[in-house]
């Protein structure tokens, strides 16, 4: 199950709201209308075309442009790729998730020990569909990204970390999430049985 998103201030987590079924596109079939136009599998339409391995949803709370743009432009593409990935590709993704999670946990442990100013950030919300167990891990990384951003910015304002430390934390968090996105792009046949990415000849 996906980890429900929580606001960064010390509030109680909200329950996971139900996700309504996605509306199918209207049937425009007409025997005299000629070939149907090709519809690109974008956004919710892409998710609607795949067979989910899990049937749940959650509402993600976010406070950064990175997470907002990721949810809007990349999340549905990535989760659809999870659902059709080969065993080799899943192994490669699992390793990328492991590295990202270890990095995030180490950075959060580091920043939590720093004195910081309290910040009240504006949160927006987006309801998403969870189609694969890896999607839950991805949501957790996005939550950790915003938590790290919030803590890092507070520590920077309190002058307990340097410009370089601030940038390394914020840029590094985004870099590890983008690495997962980049692994989703190659086709399944580009991954060996051991999860290694095969370079094109």
C-alpha positions as CSV (number, residue, x, y, z in Angstrom):
1,X,0.0,0.0,0.0
2,X,1.1,3.5,-0.6
3,X,2.2,5.6,2.3
4,X,-0.4,8.4,2.8
5,X,1.1,11.8,2.3
6,X,1.4,13.9,5.4
7,X,1.7,17.6,5.8
8,X,5.2,18.5,7.1
9,X,4.0,20.4,10.3
10,X,3.3,18.0,13.1
11,X,-0.3,17.3,12.2
12,X,-2.1,13.9,12.3
13,X,-2.1,12.0,9.0
14,X,-5.4,12.2,7.1
15,X,-7.2,9.0,6.0
16,X,-6.7,7.9,2.5
17,X,-9.6,9.1,0.5
18,X,-11.4,6.8,-1.9
19,X,-10.4,7.1,-5.6
20,X,-13.3,7.1,-8.0
21,X,-13.0,5.0,-11.1
22,X,-11.6,6.8,-14.1
23,X,-14.0,7.8,-16.8
24,X,-13.6,6.0,-20.0
25,X,-13.2,8.2,-23.2
26,X,-16.5,8.7,-25.0
27,X,-17.3,6.2,-27.7
28,X,-17.0,8.0,-31.0
29,X,-17.2,4.9,-33.3
30,X,-19.0,5.4,-36.5
31,X,-19.1,2.9,-39.3
32,X,-18.7,5.7,-41.9
33,X,-16.3,7.8,-40.1
34,X,-13.1,6.1,-41.3
35,X,-10.1,5.2,-39.1
36,X,-10.3,6.3,-35.5
37,X,-7.7,8.8,-34.5
38,X,-4.7,7.5,-32.5
39,X,-5.0,8.6,-28.9
40,X,-1.8,9.0,-27.0
41,X,-1.6,7.4,-23.6
42,X,-1.1,10.4,-21.4
43,X,-1.9,11.3,-17.8
44,X,-4.9,9.5,-16.3
45,X,-5.6,7.9,-19.7
46,X,-2.3,6.0,-19.5
47,X,-3.2,4.6,-16.1
48,X,-6.7,3.6,-17.3
49,X,-5.1,1.5,-20.0
50,X,-3.1,-0.8,-17.7
51,X,-4.1,-3.5,-15.4
52,X,-3.3,-2.4,-11.8
53,X,-1.5,-4.7,-9.5
54,X,-2.9,-2.8,-6.5
55,X,-6.3,-1.1,-6.3
56,X,-5.9,1.9,-4.1
57,X,-5.3,5.6,-4.1
58,X,-4.1,8.4,-1.9
59,X,-4.0,12.2,-1.7
60,X,-0.5,13.6,-1.8
61,X,0.2,16.8,0.0
62,X,3.2,18.8,-1.4
63,X,4.9,22.1,-0.9
64,X,7.6,22.2,-3.7
65,X,7.5,22.9,-7.4
66,X,9.5,19.7,-8.0
67,X,6.9,17.4,-6.5
68,X,4.0,19.3,-8.1
69,X,5.6,19.1,-11.5
70,X,6.6,15.4,-11.0
71,X,3.0,14.4,-10.1
72,X,1.6,16.4,-13.0
73,X,4.1,15.3,-15.7
74,X,5.8,12.1,-14.7
75,X,4.0,10.1,-12.1
76,X,1.4,8.4,-14.3
77,X,4.0,7.6,-17.0
78,X,6.3,6.0,-14.4
79,X,3.6,4.0,-12.7
80,X,2.4,2.6,-16.0
81,X,5.9,1.5,-16.8
82,X,6.1,-0.3,-13.4
83,X,3.1,-2.4,-14.3
84,X,4.5,-3.7,-17.6
85,X,8.2,-3.9,-16.6
86,X,10.1,-7.2,-17.1
87,X,11.8,-9.0,-14.2
88,X,15.2,-7.5,-15.2
89,X,13.8,-4.0,-15.3
90,X,12.1,-4.5,-11.9
91,X,15.5,-5.5,-10.4
92,X,17.1,-2.4,-11.8
93,X,14.3,-0.2,-10.4
94,X,14.5,-1.9,-7.0
95,X,18.2,-1.1,-6.8
96,X,17.6,2.5,-7.7
97,X,14.9,2.7,-5.1
98,X,17.2,1.2,-2.5
99,X,19.9,3.7,-3.2
100,X,17.5,6.6,-3.1
101,X,15.9,5.5,0.1
102,X,19.3,5.0,1.8
103,X,20.4,8.5,0.7
104,X,17.1,10.1,1.8
105,X,17.2,8.5,5.2
106,X,20.8,9.5,5.8
107,X,20.1,13.1,4.7
108,X,17.0,13.4,6.9
109,X,18.9,12.0,9.9
110,X,21.6,14.7,9.2
111,X,19.2,17.6,8.8
112,X,17.0,16.7,11.8
113,X,20.1,17.2,14.1
114,X,20.6,20.8,12.8
115,X,19.0,23.8,14.6
116,X,16.4,25.4,12.3
117,X,13.7,28.0,12.1
118,X,10.1,27.0,12.0
119,X,8.6,27.6,8.5
120,X,4.9,27.5,7.6
121,X,4.7,26.4,3.9
122,X,1.6,26.4,1.7
123,X,0.5,22.9,0.8
124,X,-1.5,21.8,-2.3
125,X,-3.0,18.4,-2.8
126,X,-3.4,15.9,-5.6
127,X,-5.3,12.7,-5.7
128,X,-3.4,9.9,-7.4
129,X,-4.0,6.2,-8.3
130,X,-1.6,3.5,-7.0
131,X,-1.2,0.8,-9.6
132,X,1.9,-1.1,-8.4
133,X,3.8,-1.7,-5.1
134,X,6.7,0.4,-6.5
135,X,4.3,3.3,-6.7
136,X,4.0,3.3,-2.9
137,X,7.8,3.5,-2.6
138,X,7.8,6.4,-5.1
139,X,5.2,8.3,-3.1
140,X,7.3,7.8,0.1
141,X,10.3,9.3,-1.7
142,X,8.3,12.3,-2.8
143,X,7.1,12.8,0.8
144,X,10.7,12.5,2.0
145,X,11.8,15.0,-0.7
146,X,9.4,17.7,0.7
147,X,10.3,16.9,4.3
148,X,14.0,17.3,3.5
149,X,13.3,20.5,1.6
150,X,11.3,21.9,4.5
151,X,13.9,21.0,7.1
152,X,16.8,22.1,5.0
153,X,15.3,25.5,4.3
154,X,14.6,26.0,8.0
155,X,18.2,25.1,8.9
156,X,19.6,27.4,6.2
157,X,17.5,30.4,7.5
158,X,18.8,29.6,11.0
159,X,22.4,29.7,9.5
160,X,23.2,26.2,10.8
161,X,24.1,24.9,7.3
162,X,25.9,26.5,4.4
163,X,24.8,27.4,0.9
164,X,26.6,24.3,-0.5
165,X,25.0,22.0,2.1
166,X,21.5,23.4,1.3
167,X,22.0,22.9,-2.5
168,X,23.5,19.5,-2.1
169,X,20.5,18.3,-0.1
170,X,17.8,19.8,-2.3
171,X,19.4,19.0,-5.6
172,X,20.4,15.5,-4.5
173,X,16.9,14.5,-3.4
174,X,15.5,15.5,-6.9
175,X,18.4,13.7,-8.6
176,X,17.7,10.4,-6.9
177,X,14.0,10.5,-7.9
178,X,14.9,11.5,-11.5
179,X,17.2,8.4,-11.7
180,X,14.1,6.2,-11.2
181,X,12.3,8.1,-13.9
182,X,15.2,7.7,-16.3
183,X,15.3,3.9,-15.7
184,X,11.6,3.7,-16.8
185,X,12.4,5.1,-20.2
186,X,14.4,2.2,-21.9
187,X,12.3,-0.8,-23.2
188,X,12.2,-4.1,-21.3
189,X,14.7,-5.7,-23.7
190,X,17.4,-3.2,-22.7
191,X,17.6,-4.9,-19.3
192,X,19.4,-8.2,-18.6
193,X,18.1,-10.9,-16.3
194,X,20.3,-9.5,-13.6
195,X,18.9,-6.0,-13.9
196,X,21.8,-4.6,-15.7
197,X,21.0,-2.0,-18.4
198,X,22.3,-3.2,-21.7
199,X,23.9,-0.4,-23.8
200,X,22.8,-0.2,-27.4
201,X,25.1,-1.6,-29.9
